[in-house]
Amino acid sequence: MPRPSALLALLLTSFAGLLGLAPGAVAQNRPAERPADRPADREVAPMPSLAPMIKRVSPAVVSIGIRGAVREQQRNPLLDDPFFRRFFNVPPDQGQQGARERPFQSAGSGVIVDARRGYIITNAHVVENAREITVTLFDEREFPAKLVGSDPRTDIAVVQIEAPGLTQISLGDSDRLEPGDYVAAIGNPFGLQHSVSYGIVSALGRSGMNPDGFESLIQTDASINPGNSGGALVNLRGELVGINNMILSGSGGNIGIGFAIPVNMARSVMDQLIRFGSVRRGQIGVTLAPVTADIAQALGLAAPNGALVTQVARESAAARAGLRAGDVVTGVNGKAVRSVAEFRNAIGLMRVGDRAEIALLREGKPVKVSAVVTDPAANGIAAQPAQGGPAGAAAPGALHRGLDGAQLEDQPDGGVVVRGITAGTPAAGGGLRAGDVIIAANGARIARRTDLVAASSAAAARGGTLVLQVRRNGETTIVLLR
C-alpha cells in the first residue's frame, strides 16, 4: 500500500489531469521545501513579550488615593495691584486676611514590599499633608492605610495596610544597573490603573533636582507621568530597581526624561522609617568641595573624581578618624565616591553609630581611615561645597596672582603667615584672611615663601589653580585660588 504522502501526490496529479493542467503545474505552485535545518513539524517561535513578567509583578503595584487639606493665606485681590497700594498707601505687610484650609484629593502609586506586614513604599510627596490614605489593590480591593513614616529629603515614605492575600515584589540591586539596561515602569498615570511603559536606563547618578535632598537618581525614557509617582521601575526579571519619582517636562507630560529613586537607597530609608518612624541621619563633620578638572590637575590626580576635604571640624568624628583638609575622598565602605553628592549620600543614608570606612588620597598616596557616624549636633559643621575665590595663574618665578595684595612672611617654625590683606585686591576676594598660615600648596609642604613661589610656578604650568592648605584659628582649611 502506498504511503499517505505518495497517495496525496497521486491524487493531485490525477486532479491536475482532469483540469487539463501539465503534470508539473501543481508541483510548481507548491510552497518551497523547508531547509534541512528547519523541520516541517517545528512550530513558529512565539513573539518576545514582557507579559509573563508583568502579570507576575503587577499585583504588587497599588494605587494610593489621598484626601487632605493645605493651609493657604487669603488675600484681597485689590491689594495685589501696585497702583491701588500706592494710592491708598497700603503698608507692605498689609493684605493678609488669615489662613484657611483648602481640601484636596490626589492620587499616586505604591509598591508592596512586605506582604506579611502590609508595608507599601511610595513617594513622600504622594502622601504629603494626607489626612486619609486609601490603597486600591490590583484586584480592586480597597483598604485604609496608615502612614508609617516619611522622609522628604529622599522623597520616600512607607504606608501600611491590613489585608489578606497580598503579593510583594522582589527587590533587585540598583548598584548593578547600567545605562542601556531595559526597564519597565508600572503605575497609575493620570488615574489609568496599572499602566505599563517600557524603555531603557538613560543615565545614573542624576542629582541637583532637590538641593536639600539626598539624590542619585536613575534616569529612564520609560514613560513616567503624573500618577506614576511611587510606582515600580522593574528590570526584565521583575525585580524592583527603582521607585518612580519625577519627570522633567515643560508641559507636565512625558518627554522621555523620567527619574526613579534607586531601590538600594529606598530600602535603606525604608528600614529606618519602619524601625524609628523617621530617618536618623548622621554626619562626620567635614566641609567638602568638588574636584574639578583644574583642581585635579593642580593636585596631580588622574581624573576629576572624588570629594576634596576643605575643612575638618574640631572634635568631630572626622577629626577623631584622622581626616585632614586637603584629603581627596575616593570611596566609602568599598563603594567609589566620584563627587561631593555621592559622599553626602553615602554618609547621610547611614545610621548614627554606623562605621564608615573611608578611602582617600593624601599627598597622592592612598590612605584608609574609619569614622563613626554621629548625630549632627555632635559635629561643628555640615558637609557642603566650599567656594573658591577669583584669581589667575602666575608667571614662572612669581607668586600666584590670587596672592596679590597679601603681605606674606615666613614663620620661624615653618609655613608662610598672611600678615595683612589690601582691600580690593585678588587676595581680599580669594578667601584668605589676615593671620592665616599657609602650610601646603597643591599637596607640597610650604616651609617658606620660596616654596610658595615654586608651587605657584608649578600651578601655572598645570593650568593655574592653587589649592592652599591654611591653618586658621587652630584648624586646617582649604583655600582655592583659580
Phi, psi and omega per residue, in radians:
M1 nan 2.295 -3.108
P2 -1.163 2.660 3.097
R3 -1.145 2.740 -3.132
P4 -0.986 -0.702 -3.127
S5 -1.140 -0.701 3.113
A6 -1.165 -0.668 3.115
L7 -1.126 -0.709 3.111
L8 -1.097 -0.739 3.119
A9 -1.090 -0.693 3.121
L10 -1.111 -0.760 3.124
L11 -1.101 -0.738 3.140
L12 -1.114 -0.688 3.129
T13 -1.135 -0.722 3.120
S14 -1.124 -0.707 3.137
F15 -1.154 -0.636 3.097
A16 -1.152 -0.647 3.114
G17 -1.129 -0.680 3.113
L18 -1.097 -0.590 -3.138
L19 -1.484 -0.050 3.139
G20 1.395 0.388 -3.140
L21 -1.608 2.697 3.069
A22 -1.135 2.581 -3.080
P23 -0.964 -0.540 -3.096
G24 -1.594 -0.012 -3.036
A25 -1.125 -0.745 -3.123
V26 -1.142 -0.724 3.133
A27 -1.096 -0.623 -3.140
Q28 -1.198 -0.440 -3.122
N29 -1.619 0.001 3.117
R30 -1.312 2.654 3.066
P31 -1.045 2.655 3.117
A32 -1.101 2.562 3.103
E33 -1.104 2.530 3.096
R34 -1.188 2.538 3.050
P35 -1.026 2.800 -3.097
A36 -1.090 -0.493 -3.107
D37 -1.535 0.096 3.095
R38 -2.194 1.537 -3.110
P39 -0.998 2.530 -3.080
A40 -1.107 -0.480 -3.047
D41 -1.588 0.060 -3.124
R42 -1.452 2.346 -3.130
E43 -1.355 2.746 3.079
V44 -1.161 2.357 -3.120
A45 -1.110 2.442 -3.140
P46 -1.166 2.638 3.111
M47 -1.189 2.467 3.104
P48 -1.125 2.482 -3.076
S49 -2.675 2.561 3.038
L50 -1.542 -0.041 -3.025
A51 -0.961 -0.799 -3.137
P52 -1.042 -0.718 3.133
M53 -1.198 -0.739 -3.128
I54 -1.108 -0.711 3.109
K55 -1.058 -0.618 -3.100
R56 -1.265 -0.676 -3.022
V57 -1.685 -0.330 -3.058
S58 -1.003 -0.666 3.113
P59 -1.058 -0.270 3.122
A60 -1.526 -0.134 3.141
V61 -1.770 2.249 -3.028
V62 -2.139 2.869 3.014
S63 -1.764 2.390 -3.128
I64 -2.050 2.074 3.094
G65 -1.801 2.417 -3.041
I66 -2.146 2.373 2.908
R67 -2.166 2.356 -3.130
G68 -2.885 -2.887 -3.138
A69 -2.602 2.539 3.060
V70 -2.127 2.528 3.114
R71 -1.582 2.302 3.115
E72 -2.433 2.625 -3.092
Q73 -1.393 2.360 3.013
Q74 -1.514 2.529 -3.091
R75 -2.570 2.410 3.056
N76 -1.219 2.122 -3.083
P77 -1.064 -0.450 3.101
L78 -1.101 -0.506 -3.099
L79 -1.338 -0.073 3.039
D80 -1.553 -0.106 3.135
D81 -1.537 2.006 -3.091
P82 -1.056 -0.611 3.122
F83 -1.117 -0.782 3.126
F84 -1.044 -0.751 -3.103
R85 -1.157 -0.725 3.131
R86 -1.186 -0.696 -3.079
F87 -1.121 -0.709 -3.112
F88 -1.721 0.115 3.083
N89 0.937 0.888 -3.120
V90 -1.368 2.221 3.105
P91 -1.051 2.669 -3.077
P92 -1.017 -0.601 -3.059
D93 -1.607 0.052 -3.117
Q94 -1.541 2.570 3.116
G95 2.207 -0.335 3.090
Q96 -1.310 2.248 -3.090
Q97 -1.938 0.439 3.127
G98 1.647 2.796 -3.105
A99 -1.632 2.575 3.037
R100 -2.336 2.772 3.133
E101 -1.665 2.320 3.106
R102 -1.984 2.067 3.131
P103 -1.228 2.663 3.111
F104 -2.582 2.796 3.005
Q105 -2.270 2.502 3.087
S106 -2.630 3.001 -3.103
A107 -2.530 2.650 3.086
G108 -2.682 -2.777 -3.097
S109 -2.242 2.921 3.090
G110 -2.702 2.949 -3.102
V111 -2.304 2.241 3.098
I112 -1.339 2.078 -3.121
V113 -1.934 -0.217 3.098
D114 -2.532 1.720 -3.060
A115 -1.209 -0.598 -3.083
R116 -1.165 -0.754 -3.112
R117 -1.734 -0.062 3.037
G118 1.333 0.469 -3.125
Y119 -1.459 2.342 -3.134
I120 -2.220 2.270 3.121
I121 -1.734 2.462 3.136
T122 -2.645 -2.959 3.085
N123 -1.558 2.556 3.086
A124 -1.097 -0.634 -3.099
H125 -1.243 -0.338 3.096
V126 -1.178 -0.694 -3.058
V127 -1.797 0.191 -3.136
E128 -1.101 2.342 3.125
N129 1.091 0.377 -3.108
A130 -1.365 2.353 2.988
R131 -1.858 -0.398 3.138
E132 -2.471 2.214 -3.131
I133 -2.123 2.234 3.119
T134 -2.144 2.285 3.125
V135 -1.879 2.216 3.073
T136 -1.907 2.139 -3.093
L137 -1.433 3.020 3.132
F138 -1.059 -0.562 3.141
D139 -1.576 0.287 3.053
E140 1.321 0.069 3.038
R141 -1.248 2.505 3.141
E142 -2.058 2.454 3.137
F143 -2.464 2.472 2.995
P144 -1.222 2.574 -3.110
A145 -2.198 2.664 3.033
K146 -1.981 2.585 3.128
L147 -1.429 2.074 3.104
V148 -1.394 -0.756 3.139
G149 -3.127 2.788 -3.094
S150 -2.507 2.461 3.127
D151 -2.264 1.634 -3.099
P152 -1.052 -0.446 -3.056
R153 -1.270 -0.379 2.979
T154 -1.950 -0.093 -3.111
D155 1.080 0.700 3.097
I156 -2.076 2.398 3.052
A157 -2.416 2.739 3.088
V158 -2.207 2.265 3.026
V159 -2.075 2.859 -3.070
Q160 -2.378 2.427 3.052
I161 -2.219 2.770 3.012
E162 -1.912 1.875 -3.079
A163 -2.685 2.459 3.077
P164 -1.452 2.800 2.985
G165 1.178 0.591 3.123
L166 -1.426 2.707 3.073
T167 -2.071 2.223 3.126
Q168 -1.827 2.781 -3.118
I169 -1.697 2.660 3.058
S170 -1.429 2.420 -3.139
L171 -1.589 2.269 3.107
G172 -1.609 -2.851 3.138
D173 -2.143 1.774 -3.088
S174 -1.211 -0.315 3.101
D175 -1.188 -0.308 -3.113
R176 -1.629 -0.036 3.104
L177 -1.182 2.600 3.053
E178 -2.396 2.605 3.044
P179 -0.965 2.309 -3.097
G180 1.819 -0.261 3.074
D181 -1.156 2.466 3.113
Y182 -1.379 2.424 3.107
V183 -2.485 2.772 3.066
A184 -2.233 2.442 3.105
A185 -1.852 2.251 -3.129
I186 -2.145 2.274 -3.135
G187 -3.079 -2.750 -3.037
N188 -2.251 1.128 -3.086
P189 -1.194 2.348 3.119
F190 0.935 0.513 3.129
G191 1.369 0.089 3.110
L192 -1.475 1.817 -2.951
Q193 -1.103 2.371 3.026
H194 0.859 1.033 3.025
S195 -1.560 2.555 -3.128
V196 -2.134 2.307 3.001
S197 -2.221 2.814 -2.938
Y198 -2.403 2.461 3.120
G199 -2.988 -2.650 -3.133
I200 -2.248 2.901 2.956
V201 -1.320 2.056 -3.109
S202 -1.476 -0.627 -3.126
A203 -2.879 2.897 3.131
L204 -2.233 2.778 3.033
G205 1.255 0.452 3.120
R206 -1.234 2.423 3.127
S207 -2.563 3.128 3.118
G208 1.673 -0.052 3.117
M209 -1.284 -0.632 3.138
N210 -2.248 1.788 -3.057
P211 -1.008 -0.498 -3.116
D212 -1.664 0.034 -3.039
G213 -1.727 3.055 3.047
F214 -1.891 1.923 -2.983
E215 -2.286 2.453 2.918
S216 -2.735 1.147 -2.861
L217 -1.337 2.609 2.985
I218 -1.506 2.209 3.035
Q219 -1.709 2.355 -3.124
T220 -2.463 2.670 3.037
D221 -1.714 0.076 2.962
A222 -1.097 2.293 -3.006
S223 -1.059 2.119 3.037
I224 -2.159 2.236 -3.085
N225 -2.333 2.968 3.088
P226 -0.918 2.284 -3.043
G227 1.819 -0.393 3.055
N228 -1.318 -0.320 -3.063
S229 -0.954 2.286 -3.134
G230 1.554 -0.111 -3.139
G231 -1.389 -3.046 -2.990
A232 -1.713 2.378 2.871
L233 -1.911 2.038 -3.016
V234 -2.102 2.689 3.037
N235 -1.544 -3.098 -3.062
L236 -1.229 -0.220 3.053
R237 -1.529 -0.045 -3.119
G238 1.436 0.299 3.114
E239 -1.588 2.446 3.103
L240 -1.248 2.112 3.111
V241 -2.027 -0.199 3.136
G242 -2.840 2.785 3.039
I243 -1.915 2.000 -3.110
N244 -0.958 2.377 -2.879
N245 -2.255 -0.904 -3.044
M246 -2.816 2.963 3.078
I247 -2.250 2.777 2.998
L248 -1.882 1.982 -3.021
S249 -2.750 2.498 3.043
G250 -1.577 -0.244 -3.061
S251 -1.970 -0.145 -3.074
G252 1.650 -0.172 3.129
G253 -1.919 3.041 -3.074
N254 -1.250 2.330 3.028
I255 -2.178 0.294 3.102
G256 1.618 0.171 3.090
I257 -2.219 1.686 3.103
G258 -2.111 2.833 -3.079
F259 -2.319 2.582 3.098
A260 -2.385 2.570 3.098
I261 -1.423 2.202 3.141
P262 -0.983 2.430 -3.065
V263 -1.119 -0.520 3.123
N264 -1.129 -0.677 3.072
M265 -1.203 -0.770 -3.128
A266 -1.080 -0.685 -3.123
R267 -1.135 -0.725 3.126
S268 -1.077 -0.774 3.127
V269 -1.182 -0.745 -3.130
M270 -1.015 -0.759 -3.130
D271 -1.032 -0.720 3.141
Q272 -1.247 -0.674 3.124
L273 -1.099 -0.702 3.135
I274 -1.201 -0.667 -3.075
R275 -1.394 -0.741 -3.026
F276 -1.983 -0.295 -3.043
G277 1.497 -0.147 3.101
S278 -2.712 3.047 3.133
V279 -1.755 2.144 3.087
R280 -1.617 1.557 -2.988
R281 -1.560 2.345 -3.090
G282 -1.962 3.037 3.088
Q283 -2.473 2.975 3.055
I284 -2.101 -0.164 3.030
G285 1.611 0.921 3.070
V286 -2.301 2.671 2.926
T287 -1.856 2.406 -3.024
L288 -2.190 2.717 3.035
A289 -2.313 2.572 3.093
P290 -1.175 2.551 3.063
V291 -1.547 1.713 3.129
T292 -1.440 3.032 -3.112
A293 -1.068 -0.688 -3.115
D294 -1.278 -0.586 3.079
I295 -1.190 -0.734 3.103
A296 -1.047 -0.707 3.123
Q297 -1.151 -0.713 -3.136
A298 -1.135 -0.617 -3.106
L299 -1.597 -0.010 3.117
G300 1.277 0.508 3.129
L301 -1.462 2.654 -3.099
A302 -1.227 -0.532 -3.092
A303 -2.652 2.713 3.134
P304 -1.372 1.138 3.137
N305 -2.136 2.678 3.090
G306 1.869 -3.032 3.140
A307 -2.295 2.171 -3.099
L308 -1.484 2.152 3.080
V309 -1.355 2.021 -3.132
T310 -1.755 -0.360 3.114
Q311 -2.771 2.485 3.074
V312 -2.080 2.142 -3.099
A313 -1.195 2.462 3.126
R314 -1.122 2.421 3.119
E315 1.104 0.331 -3.141
S316 -1.557 2.996 3.083
A317 -1.074 -0.647 3.130
A318 -1.146 -0.714 3.121
A319 -1.125 -0.722 3.123
R320 -1.161 -0.521 3.137
A321 -1.365 -0.283 3.120
G322 1.716 0.214 3.041
L323 -1.159 2.552 -3.130
R324 -2.292 2.672 3.000
A325 -1.080 2.361 -3.081
G326 1.784 -0.290 3.046
D327 -1.170 2.570 3.055
V328 -1.995 1.939 -3.129
V329 -1.309 2.266 -3.105
T330 -2.088 -0.176 -3.135
G331 -2.911 2.688 3.055
V332 -2.375 2.156 3.111
N333 0.923 0.744 3.067
G334 1.430 -0.024 3.139
K335 -1.882 2.334 -3.090
A336 -1.098 2.485 3.043
V337 -1.985 2.024 -3.094
R338 -1.829 -0.185 -3.062
S339 -2.709 2.959 3.072
V340 -1.071 -0.695 -3.115
A341 -1.078 -0.710 -3.136
E342 -1.172 -0.671 3.082
F343 -1.151 -0.758 -3.140
R344 -1.056 -0.743 3.106
N345 -1.128 -0.782 -3.075
A346 -1.053 -0.765 -3.129
I347 -1.365 -0.749 -3.059
G348 -1.152 -0.405 3.139
L349 -1.630 0.007 3.080
M350 -1.544 2.674 3.110
R351 -1.389 2.661 3.016
V352 -1.053 2.233 -3.097
G353 1.785 -0.279 3.072
D354 -1.215 2.694 3.138
R355 -1.796 2.278 3.120
A356 -1.865 2.075 3.043
E357 -1.568 1.967 -2.973
I358 -1.901 2.167 3.045
A359 -1.703 2.418 -3.085
L360 -2.637 2.919 3.015
L361 -1.940 2.245 3.126
R362 -2.237 1.985 -3.083
E363 0.959 0.674 3.078
G364 1.447 -0.041 -3.102
K365 -1.929 2.462 3.128
P366 -1.245 2.361 3.137
V367 -2.395 2.591 3.058
K368 -2.172 2.362 3.071
V369 -2.302 2.848 -3.117
S370 -2.206 2.178 -3.115
A371 -2.180 2.461 3.074
V372 -1.624 2.146 -3.131
V373 -1.171 2.262 -3.065
T374 -2.106 2.952 3.086
D375 -1.119 2.469 -3.118
P376 -0.949 -0.537 -3.135
A377 -1.158 -0.335 -3.129
A378 -1.505 -0.110 -3.136
N379 -1.997 2.557 -3.038
G380 -1.349 -0.474 -3.061
I381 -2.460 2.793 3.126
A382 -1.718 2.748 3.086
A383 -1.283 2.091 -3.125
Q384 -2.722 2.725 3.130
P385 -1.137 2.494 3.064
A386 -1.688 2.617 -3.109
Q387 -1.843 2.337 3.057
G388 -1.648 2.830 -3.097
G389 -1.802 3.023 -3.131
P390 -1.285 2.488 3.088
A391 -2.969 -3.056 3.125
G392 -2.654 3.049 -3.102
A393 -1.252 2.673 3.100
A394 -1.768 2.665 3.018
A395 -1.281 2.648 3.116
P396 -0.932 2.342 3.117
G397 1.502 0.009 -3.131
A398 -2.119 2.831 3.056
L399 -1.229 2.684 3.076
H400 -1.003 2.467 -3.090
R401 -1.112 -0.392 3.075
G402 -1.184 -0.212 3.097
L403 -1.664 -0.026 3.106
D404 -1.036 2.226 -3.138
G405 1.730 -0.103 3.113
A406 -1.676 2.272 3.064
Q407 -1.557 1.913 -3.003
L408 -1.845 2.543 -3.119
E409 -2.600 2.400 3.128
D410 -1.156 2.471 3.052
Q411 -1.609 2.428 3.135
P412 -1.025 -0.622 -3.103
D413 -1.681 0.291 3.092
G414 1.798 2.505 -3.105
G415 1.783 2.922 3.134
V416 -2.146 2.108 -3.095
V417 -1.616 2.499 3.051
V418 -1.594 1.813 -3.091
R419 -1.325 -0.502 -3.135
G420 -2.975 2.877 -3.137
I421 -2.375 2.266 3.113
T422 -1.387 2.282 -3.125
A423 -1.069 2.514 3.074
G424 1.446 -0.004 -3.131
T425 -1.645 2.895 3.086
P426 -0.972 -0.632 -3.141
A427 -1.122 -0.609 -3.134
A428 -1.164 -0.572 -3.128
G429 -1.687 0.003 -3.031
G430 -1.674 0.008 3.099
G431 1.799 -0.175 3.078
L432 -1.303 2.682 3.093
R433 -2.316 2.655 3.047
A434 -1.061 2.333 -3.109
G435 1.729 -0.242 3.079
D436 -1.107 2.507 3.048
V437 -2.026 2.012 3.136
I438 -1.388 2.083 -3.071
I439 -1.989 -0.246 3.101
A440 -2.761 2.672 3.102
A441 -2.493 2.135 -3.105
N442 0.898 0.694 3.078
G443 1.476 -0.144 -3.140
A444 -1.681 2.371 3.127
R445 -1.166 2.459 3.130
I446 -1.973 1.946 3.100
A447 -1.731 -0.502 -3.103
R448 -2.672 3.042 -3.068
R449 -1.040 -0.632 -3.137
T450 -1.094 -0.550 3.061
D451 -1.139 -0.639 3.139
L452 -1.200 -0.644 3.072
V453 -1.106 -0.773 3.136
A454 -1.097 -0.724 3.115
A455 -1.145 -0.641 3.108
S456 -1.119 -0.739 3.122
S457 -1.113 -0.732 3.108
A458 -1.127 -0.660 3.111
A459 -1.137 -0.679 3.120
A460 -1.071 -0.668 3.141
A461 -1.239 -0.450 -3.092
R462 -1.685 -0.026 3.125
G463 2.229 -0.188 2.975
G464 1.881 -0.191 -3.109
T465 -1.464 2.326 3.113
L466 -2.083 2.082 3.128
V467 -1.768 1.824 -3.076
L468 -1.664 2.345 2.904
Q469 -1.679 2.178 -3.013
V470 -2.181 2.325 3.030
R471 -1.602 2.109 -3.047
R472 -2.393 2.095 3.115
N473 0.913 0.720 3.088
G474 1.443 -0.034 3.117
E475 -2.089 2.769 3.094
T476 -1.807 2.309 3.127
T477 -2.343 2.978 -3.109
I478 -1.966 2.373 3.014
V479 -2.128 2.208 -3.119
L480 -1.770 2.154 3.079
L481 -1.975 2.042 -3.115
R482 -1.899 nan nan
